Amino acid sequence: MAGGDDKNRKPATRLVTGGRSGSFAKDVVNPPVWRASTHLYDTCEDLRARRPRNEDGQFYYGRRGSPTQWALCEALTDLEPGAGGTVLYPSGLAAIVGALMAVLQNGDVLLVADNAYDPTRNTAMGVLKRFGVEHRFFDPHDLAGFEAAFCERTRAVMLEVPGSLTMEMCDIPALAAVARKHGAVSLVDNTWATALGFRGLEKGCDIVITALTKHVGGHSDLMMGAATAGKAWYRRLRLGAQQLGHVVSPDDAALALRGLRTMGLRLERETQTALAIAEWLQQRVEVAHVLCPMLPGSPGHDLWQRDFTGGCGLLSFVLAGRDDAARCRLIDNLDLFGIGYSWGGFESLALPFDVEPVRAVMAWPKSGWGVEDRYAIRLSIGLEDADDLIADLARGFAAMDEG
Ligand SMILES: *Cc1c(COP(=O)(O)O)cnc(C)c1O
């Protein structure tokens, strides 16, 4: 078993072969879980010789990982064309913060897409600000405005696609090209599509961040994040993570690796069911807007078709002329949808959200929408039967209007 070094292999195959090139690979399918803080050296000379090298795949001390974490890194790197390596972090947010701290320094300016994940915004407004990094939010649909936002000190651009909760698509290749022209690093949060659905480095970004907590774990039982980049940025990320003391547990790495093996199948199924549900929602009089770029005719569907090779089960919708109490009645009366944060697990979830307080420059409700179009729900579609989920939603809608 040589491992995945054939460049022509398709992603489905890479999901199976990735991360299996280690020395254990001929003996077992999955890498053993190396629970180790301490690695032993043969002699003092051996210990001294390894200290300055700081190379991948070398035992040093638990914080630099073991073959279990390295196998996961290798598998994730193998999925991203153009990647030189992957760094793991204890959560998706830690990956975002860790990557930003690895590329930014005091006096720099960071541009943040206004539809970025809320905790990403808080990082810009909180810890980064305290360390002397300024930030500006920009509307990712306004390319001219984005370009005008650059100044001498603009060092990095934080992108996300589709937008958190509101699911807007944006033209990542165009935004990344502008960033590059101005000498800024572009980072993209690619949690929604994963490397299977969107190849961030190929589309011009420098660093791709994925919350492995979501689709990669896939079973709602672990927290982890990853940042994948070409060789040069990878070295920088790795050093940053080492200096911040980031490490993930080998047990969690083994779980993530297990999740990764079936991720392609799960995403395919979730996408199919989510599309069926989006089409059904579109027909309902209780629904004003379905926010799902995979849905033909939806805003951004053309960009999704152009830039993406897959989707997932995460979509949102806005209620027509209902209030928050009605929205809660709908959600509370669902049997198959749990109420909770996170997404990308095998089980369906529903989450009420109001965007208005967390947008700085983008309008919500959107232009052309009614003033009452503000009570929204995000659905994370799991692996249940599509008809059962639709029947559950129909029951929820009925209960909403009975109240
Ligand atoms: C959940 C999420 C994260 C953060 O991941 P955690 O593992 O929960 O810290 C980052 N980005 C997006 C888009 C997410 O949905």
The ligand as an ORCA input file, in Angstrom:
! r2SCAN-3c Opt
* xyz 0 1
  C     -18.747     26.221     13.161
  C     -17.978     27.082     12.247
  C     -16.685     27.467     12.565
  C     -16.030     27.161     13.876
  O     -15.862     25.825     14.154
  P     -15.788     25.325     15.670
  O     -15.155     24.005     15.558
  O     -17.191     25.323     16.172
  O     -14.939     26.310     16.418
  C     -16.009     28.231     11.660
  N     -16.565     28.619     10.503
  C     -17.806     28.274     10.171
  C     -18.361     28.728      8.872
  C     -18.571     27.505     11.038
  O     -19.827     27.207     10.730
*
